Amino acid sequence: MTRIPIEDNDDAAFEPDEARAPAGNGSDPRGGPGGAVAGAPDEVQKLREERDTYYDRWIRGKADAENMRKRMQGEFDQRVQYANQSLIKSLLPVIDNFERALSVDPAKTDVPALLKGMQIVHDQWLSVLKQQNVEEIAPTPGTPFDPTQHEALMQQDAPQYTTPTVTQLLQKGYMLNGRTLRPAQVAVSRTS
């Protein structure tokens, strides 16, 4: 489709002389055929190169983001996999002491010495747990029942208590950094 040239003196005043073409030859008064501006192929080429540059940058940025996501996921998986490394390392000496105790000839060992050795290993075990911020939950009789730290396994008659209260410790519980790992199993006073 050919554009119809408009000869307006006001518009012609703003156009450079080179851009004006004689009317009636099928060309646009602003330049080449179909309204293309003189020198446009160079400008189009520049725009294509700029587009390609931005597209390449976008593709690289997208690939970099994907690689970063994969690397972070791999690092996270590795942290989870080796999260207990320090705990296990600190428990190895306890295992070594158990193995030493088991390797002793039973005919040459007396019961008091065996019990003393077991007590030493037990204390070492608790020390390691304490270093890992593990605390015992061992409520004494008379402690108010706390369902976030205690698990009631049975009820006992205890008229001296009006609210649910621990009457007997059945099994110790443990907390890690203030969070209950295993609640203490207790007997609780029966309330009427």
N, C-alpha and C positions, 0 to 999 in steps of 0.2 A: 504494500500500500504506500502510495506516495503522499507525502505531506504537501499541503497547499501553502505556498509561500505567502506570508503576510507582509505587506510593505507598509509599515507604520513608521513614520518619521521618528517617533519617540524611541521605539525599539532599535531602530537602525543607528541611533546616536550612541547607543551603549555597546554595539557590536564592533569589534575591530574590523578594519578594512579588509584584511585577508579572509575573514570569515564570510564576507558578503559575496554571494554568487549571483550571476544574472538570472532573473526569473525565466521560467519557461523551459529550462533544460532538464527538468526532472530531478533536480537536486535540491537539497535543503539550503536555504540562505545562510545557515549557520555552519555549513561545512559540506562534507562528502555526502554520498548517496545515502538515503534512508535516515538522515539526521545524525550520522556519526560525526564526531568531532575530529578534525585533523590531528593526527598523532595519537589517536585512540588505541590502535593496536599495541603501542608501547604501554599505555596506561592499563589496558586490559591484562597484558602480560604481567605487569607489576602487581596488579590485584590478585591474579592467580597465584603468583609466587608467594605473596603475603598470606593468602588463604592456605596454601600448602604448608607454609611455615607454622601458622597457628594450629593447623590440623595435626602436624607432627608433634608440636609441643603438647597438645591436648592428649594425644595417644601416649606419649612418653609419661606425662603426668598421671594418666590413668594406670599405666603399667607400674609406675613407681608406687602409687597408692596400693595397688593389689599386692605387690611384693612386700611392702611394709606391713600390710595386714597379715600376710602369710608368715612373715618373720616374727611378728608379735604373737601370733597364735602358737607358733612353734616354741617361742620362749616361755609362754604361759604354760603350755603342756609340759615342758621340761621342769619348770618350777614346781608344778603340781606333782610330777613324778618323783622329784627329789626333795619334797617338802619335809619329810621325816628323817632326812639324812643326819642332822645333828642329834636328834633323839636316839636313833639307832647307834650312832657312834658312841654316845655316852653310855649306852646299855651294854656294849661289848665287854667292858671289864667285869660287869656283874655276871655275864654268861661265863666268862673265863673262870671266875671264882666258883661258880656252880660246877663247872667241869672238873676243876681241881678237887672239889669235895667229893664228886662222884668217882674220881680215879683212886681214892684212898682205899687201901685194903680193909675190908670190913672186919677181918679177924684182928687187926691191930688198932681198931678205933673203939673208944668207949663212948657211950651215949652222951655224957655231959660235954665232951669235946665236940661231938657232932652238933649238939644243940647250940653250943657257943659259936661254932662256925656258921650255922644257919642264921643265927641272930646278926652276925657281922654282915653277911650277904644281904639280909633283909634291910638292915640299916643303910647299906650302900645303895640298894635299890630305891629306898625312899629319898635318899639324898639326890640321886639322879633325877627323880621325878620333881623334886623341889627346884632343882636347877632349871628344869623345863617349865616352870610356873604351874605345876600341877599341885593342887592342895587336896587334902583329905576332907571329906564330909563325914564327920563322926559325931553326931549329936548325942549328948548325954541325956539320961532320963530327966524330964522336967523341961526340956527345950520345947518351945512352941513348934507345932507341926508346920512345915513350910513345903507346900506341894511342888515348888520349883527345885527343891534340893532333896526332898524325902519322898520315898515311895512306901505307902502304908500297905503292909502285907497282912496284918491282922489287927484286931481291936482287943483291948484288955480292959477289964473293969478297973477303974481308978477314980474313986469318988472324990479324991482331993483335987482333981482337975475339972474345971468347968468348960474349958475350951479344948479342942484337939491338941494333945500334947504327946511328945515322944515318951514312951514308957520303957522301951527296950531297943537297943541297936542290934539288928540281925546281920547286917553286912554294910561295911563302909562304902561310901560313895566318893567320887572324885570330881574336881572342877579344874578346868584349864582356863587361865586368865579370866576368872570370874564366871565362866560359862560351865554349866553342869554337863559333865561327860557321862556320868552314871550316878543316878540318885542313890542316896543311902537307903537301904531297906530297913524299915523300922516297924515296931508295934506302936499303936497309937491308943490313947485313952478313949474309951467309949463315952460319948456324951448323950444325955437323955433328952 
